[in-house]
Amino acid sequence: MSETNSNLPAIDVHGLVKRFRKHKAVDGLSMTIPPGTAFGFLGPNGAGKTTTLKLLMGLLRRDAGDVSVLGLDPAVDDVGVKLRVGYVPEQQFIYRWMRVSDAIRFCKPLYPTWNDDRGNELLKLFALDAGKKVKHLSKGNVVKLALLLAMAHEPELLILDEPMAGLDPLVRDDLLDGVLRTLCDRERTLVFSSHTMADVQRMADRIGIIDEGTLLYDGPIDVLLNGTKRIRAVLANGSNGGEPPDGTICHRVVDREWLITVRDFSQDKVSRLVAGGGVSRVDVLDLNLEEIFKDYIRGRRGGRTETASSSMTYGEVRS
């Protein structure tokens, strides 16, 4: 990384918008990712994750907003971005007639920074047969090859768009090990999307949650996990609970239980809830990443999320 760019954010996005006809896939998204960060991008299917990552790579043209990737605008210098970024999409596009060694020889001249030692190290780490044709590789080994091609040129930024979906846990462990070794070798930035929360917690130090093109959370994963709690309040007879505390992500009532998920939790929120009356008992529960993610999505959708119980209703996110 050059001295000129060392103090710049790896990714800096402001007011990003992308439309497909009348559908707004990305809706005013803004985020800043510092260099050396491992950023986990979470969202349900169709939330705008893949569209955002393609915009960062210059594979799509944005309709509005500003984007800087390693100090470059991908809409102006997409080649410059691609030379410095390793990108692995969910669907791999490697010529099936090629052998593993052919794919490596094909990609190597495209990158002035290609490191043969790194490539050979990854070839051994992933236990790939250089003489085997791509069409004869398992799905997991195709992803391993794609990661090798994305990492052997030692990119400053690695973008992974759900490449490990559908792989068995052992293959995922191999892939995660390869990615983590590359990141730890020197200061690099990782941006990846995944539906596997265990992978996210293992790799990410920062989290972004997106739904319907809108970024709902962007911050350190430890702040998210430590500061987000569920308040379980038992309602007195005839009470509807009243107003939920400030910072409520979502709240719902199941029979007489009022479940309130709040960010930036403090005991003061509980005290104010009790002082408001209508509550006979209060418990505070820790949440895992999957539970927090689901509540952010439920809260934003404000009752549009279907539930197993017809007596359960969801409240809107509160600022």
LUMTOR-492260 format. One record per residue (C-alpha): x, y, z; residue in one letter. Coordinates in steps of 0.001 Angstrom, whole numbers, plus 500000, padded with zeros to 6 digits. Each point is the difference from the previous one (the first is absolute). Layout:
N
[[X,Y,Z],'A'];
...
//
This chain:
319
[[500000,500000,500000],'M'];
[[501431,503359,499057],'S'];
[[500715,502645,502629],'E'];
[[497614,502365,498246],'T'];
[[497037,497692,500508],'N'];
[[500924,498485,503373],'S'];
[[497860,502462,501956],'N'];
[[496991,499802,497696],'L'];
[[497026,497772,500794],'P'];
[[500096,496726,498108],'A'];
[[496384,500672,499008],'I'];
[[498126,503277,500297],'D'];
[[496399,500130,498767],'V'];
[[497522,502877,500293],'H'];
[[496391,500088,498814],'G'];
[[500389,497000,497692],'L'];
[[496927,499272,497876],'V'];
[[499412,497300,497403],'K'];
[[496688,499453,498233],'R'];
[[498832,497175,497776],'F'];
[[497064,501584,498195],'R'];
[[497616,501032,502816],'K'];
[[501684,497845,502644],'H'];
[[502594,501732,502182],'K'];
[[502496,497238,500862],'A'];
[[502306,502333,501943],'V'];
[[498366,502957,501708],'D'];
[[502282,502806,501177],'G'];
[[502591,497704,501571],'L'];
[[502928,501611,501831],'S'];
[[502860,498204,501758],'M'];
[[503701,500376,500667],'T'];
[[502295,496990,500445],'I'];
[[503483,500722,501407],'P'];
[[503033,498165,498561],'P'];
[[500820,496738,501747],'G'];
[[496350,499357,500906],'T'];
[[498166,496694,499587],'A'];
[[496471,501150,499128],'F'];
[[497112,497516,500066],'G'];
[[497072,501024,497790],'F'];
[[496716,498488,501184],'L'];
[[496548,500119,498459],'G'];
[[497174,497748,498830],'P'];
[[499798,498868,496388],'N'];
[[499328,502957,497725],'G'];
[[501141,502538,502596],'A'];
[[502500,501686,497651],'G'];
[[503273,498389,501128],'K'];
[[501059,498623,496604],'T'];
[[498960,503196,498205],'T'];
[[502070,502082,502431],'T'];
[[503072,497800,499557],'L'];
[[499672,500124,496198],'K'];
[[499812,503797,500197],'L'];
[[503209,500010,502044],'L'];
[[501693,497909,497304],'M'];
[[498769,502183,497144],'G'];
[[497923,497143,498580],'L'];
[[496842,502139,500198],'L'];
[[499496,503726,499495],'R'];
[[498476,501882,502909],'R'];
[[497081,502399,499567],'D'];
[[501071,502364,502770],'A'];
[[502519,500408,502797],'G'];
[[503767,499957,500447],'D'];
[[502201,496904,500213],'V'];
[[503701,499754,500806],'S'];
[[501801,496642,500033],'V'];
[[503642,500287,501086],'L'];
[[499799,503648,498980],'G'];
[[498652,499213,496511],'L'];
[[496556,500505,498510],'D'];
[[499013,496634,498454],'P'];
[[497712,501772,497529],'A'];
[[503025,501903,498653],'V'];
[[502866,497552,500537],'D'];
[[498531,496516,500221],'D'];
[[503224,498472,498659],'V'];
[[502029,501679,502736],'G'];
[[497578,498633,502598],'V'];
[[500113,496464,498579],'K'];
[[503826,499976,500053],'L'];
[[500035,500755,503733],'R'];
[[496949,498018,501108],'V'];
[[499426,496253,500196],'G'];
[[496364,499177,499228],'Y'];
[[498196,496679,500352],'V'];
[[496307,499978,498990],'P'];
[[497470,497429,501148],'E'];
[[499966,498396,496532],'Q'];
[[503434,499153,498621],'Q'];
[[500863,500755,496366],'F'];
[[503127,497946,499322],'I'];
[[500298,498272,496624],'Y'];
[[499012,496408,500665],'R'];
[[502291,498582,497312],'W'];
[[503074,501440,501703],'M'];
[[502202,498115,502404],'R'];
[[500742,501619,503348],'V'];
[[503491,500871,498743],'S'];
[[498501,501515,496821],'D'];
[[497711,502259,502031],'A'];
[[502977,501201,502042],'I'];
[[502101,500674,496874],'R'];
[[497042,501788,498402],'F'];
[[499496,502390,502943],'C'];
[[503621,500611,500956],'K'];
[[500881,502455,497158],'P'];
[[496979,502154,500905],'L'];
[[501546,501028,503328],'Y'];
[[503447,501666,500267],'P'];
[[500007,499154,503728],'T'];
[[499450,496247,499507],'W'];
[[502050,498049,502554],'N'];
[[500950,496474,498878],'D'];
[[501013,499012,503525],'D'];
[[496614,501055,501327],'R'];
[[498229,498130,497219],'G'];
[[501973,496809,500685],'N'];
[[499359,500355,503728],'E'];
[[496248,500251,499412],'L'];
[[500109,497105,497528],'L'];
[[501471,497807,502757],'K'];
[[497772,501418,502743],'L'];
[[496867,499270,497975],'F'];
[[501354,496601,498833],'A'];
[[499161,500796,496374],'L'];
[[501197,497711,497201],'D'];
[[501662,502297,497440],'A'];
[[499411,497479,497213],'G'];
[[496291,499552,500590],'K'];
[[497441,501627,497700],'K'];
[[497608,502510,501516],'V'];
[[496983,498015,498758],'K'];
[[501158,497063,502139],'H'];
[[500411,502032,503189],'L'];
[[497470,499872,502816],'S'];
[[498087,503176,500812],'K'];
[[502221,500563,503007],'G'];
[[503188,499641,497963],'N'];
[[498707,502425,497353],'V'];
[[499512,502562,502772],'V'];
[[503509,499232,501301],'K'];
[[501402,500642,496537],'L'];
[[498048,503262,499737],'A'];
[[501418,501104,503354],'L'];
[[503512,499101,498885],'L'];
[[499592,502102,496853],'L'];
[[498608,502881,502059],'A'];
[[502744,499919,502641],'M'];
[[503199,499031,498151],'A'];
[[500498,503551,498708],'H'];
[[499998,501190,503623],'E'];
[[497100,502453,499768],'P'];
[[499625,502841,502469],'E'];
[[496272,499251,500203],'L'];
[[498257,496627,499779],'L'];
[[496261,499925,499191],'I'];
[[498147,496702,500437],'L'];
[[496356,499845,498966],'D'];
[[498574,496921,501716],'E'];
[[502474,497610,498340],'P'];
[[499689,497373,502732],'M'];
[[496232,499518,499767],'A'];
[[499040,496344,499903],'G'];
[[503460,498671,500860],'L'];
[[500497,497421,502720],'D'];
[[501569,501158,503304],'P'];
[[503396,498371,499343],'L'];
[[500419,501747,496631],'V'];
[[498872,503298,501556],'R'];
[[502637,499603,502716],'D'];
[[502715,499537,497344],'D'];
[[498833,503089,498147],'L'];
[[499710,502139,503115],'L'];
[[503468,498887,501082],'D'];
[[501430,501099,496653],'G'];
[[498270,503373,500158],'V'];
[[501026,500655,503600],'L'];
[[503633,499097,499290],'R'];
[[500062,502455,497114],'T'];
[[498451,502769,502099],'L'];
[[502364,499460,502926],'C'];
[[503066,500052,497772],'D'];
[[499785,503793,499658],'R'];
[[497446,502765,500326],'E'];
[[497253,499127,497557],'R'];
[[496295,500709,499898],'T'];
[[497303,497357,499673],'L'];
[[496380,500601,499020],'V'];
[[497832,496903,499868],'F'];
[[496354,499033,500013],'S'];
[[498755,496823,501644],'S'];
[[496866,498417,501445],'H'];
[[502104,497837,502333],'T'];
[[500183,501934,503257],'M'];
[[502787,497827,501415],'A'];
[[502203,500961,497024],'D'];
[[499195,503667,500522],'V'];
[[500836,499886,503708],'Q'];
[[503237,498168,499256],'R'];
[[501217,502438,497365],'M'];
[[498392,503419,500443],'A'];
[[500986,502821,502310],'D'];
[[497396,502306,498460],'R'];
[[496421,499300,498851],'I'];
[[497600,501583,497544],'G'];
[[496327,498991,499929],'I'];
[[498048,500885,496853],'I'];
[[496353,499488,499048],'D'];
[[498188,501156,496879],'E'];
[[503011,502082,499008],'G'];
[[500205,501900,503303],'T'];
[[502857,499632,502483],'L'];
[[498521,499360,503455],'L'];
[[503210,499564,501991],'Y'];
[[503673,500681,499353],'D'];
[[502453,499575,502856],'G'];
[[502297,497726,502006],'P'];
[[498675,496498,500600],'I'];
[[500892,500093,503702],'D'];
[[497985,503201,500472],'V'];
[[497047,498368,498243],'L'];
[[500165,496819,502107],'L'];
[[500712,501657,503340],'N'];
[[497636,502925,499629],'G'];
[[496923,498275,498540],'T'];
[[497668,498339,502513],'K'];
[[496480,498625,500106],'R'];
[[497765,501244,502798],'I'];
[[497280,497496,500875],'R'];
[[497189,501675,501880],'A'];
[[496910,498290,501397],'V'];
[[497000,502270,499501],'L'];
[[497450,500575,502707],'A'];
[[496398,499088,499204],'N'];
[[498497,502453,497563],'G'];
[[503307,501719,499214],'S'];
[[501340,500433,496491],'N'];
[[503462,500989,501226],'G'];
[[499960,503602,498745],'G'];
[[502966,501543,498227],'E'];
[[503192,497904,499626],'P'];
[[503344,501505,501106],'P'];
[[502132,502233,497789],'D'];
[[502354,497980,497834],'G'];
[[497452,497242,499443],'T'];
[[500886,497897,496957],'I'];
[[496764,498043,500079],'C'];
[[497350,498961,502506],'H'];
[[497253,497425,499979],'R'];
[[497324,498666,502311],'V'];
[[499344,496274,500424],'V'];
[[497049,499438,502324],'D'];
[[501056,501998,503103],'R'];
[[503711,500071,499167],'E'];
[[501361,503210,498538],'W'];
[[503336,499334,498277],'L'];
[[502057,503108,499287],'I'];
[[503363,499948,498248],'T'];
[[502038,503147,500653],'V'];
[[503371,501307,498883],'R'];
[[502382,501899,502319],'D'];
[[498474,498194,502963],'F'];
[[500152,501527,503473],'S'];
[[498230,499196,503250],'Q'];
[[498372,503411,499734],'D'];
[[497880,498702,497112],'K'];
[[498628,497268,502279],'V'];
[[499352,502454,502822],'S'];
[[498029,502310,497746],'R'];
[[498004,497085,498638],'L'];
[[499026,498874,503509],'V'];
[[499249,503572,501073],'A'];
[[497528,500316,497150],'G'];
[[497709,497459,501661],'G'];
[[498149,497035,498529],'G'];
[[502994,497665,500398],'V'];
[[500100,497410,502782],'S'];
[[503420,498410,499321],'R'];
[[503048,500722,497864],'V'];
[[502915,497787,498877],'D'];
[[503002,500992,497867],'V'];
[[501282,497404,497500],'L'];
[[503232,499774,498014],'D'];
[[499664,499432,496246],'L'];
[[502203,498289,497448],'N'];
[[500816,501481,496610],'L'];
[[497251,498095,498179],'E'];
[[497329,501197,502441],'E'];
[[501194,503597,499725],'I'];
[[500064,499816,496203],'F'];
[[496450,498626,499848],'K'];
[[498683,502686,502346],'D'];
[[501555,502790,497939],'Y'];
[[498215,498661,496917],'I'];
[[496706,499399,501851],'R'];
[[500094,503453,501506],'G'];
[[500566,501749,496707],'R'];
[[497222,498071,498300],'R'];
[[497641,501014,502794],'G'];
[[497531,497145,500055],'G'];
[[500512,498765,496446],'R'];
[[502138,497097,501240],'T'];
[[497888,496882,500295],'E'];
[[500121,498125,503305],'T'];
[[498891,496628,501277],'A'];
[[497533,501543,502443],'S'];
[[497101,502150,498871],'S'];
[[500058,501711,503421],'S'];
[[503521,501364,499345],'M'];
[[500348,503494,498549],'T'];
[[503116,501954,499170],'Y'];
[[500635,503668,500628],'G'];
[[501969,502380,497789],'E'];
[[503621,500874,500636],'V'];
[[500315,503081,502195],'R'];
[[502784,502547,499636],'S'];
//
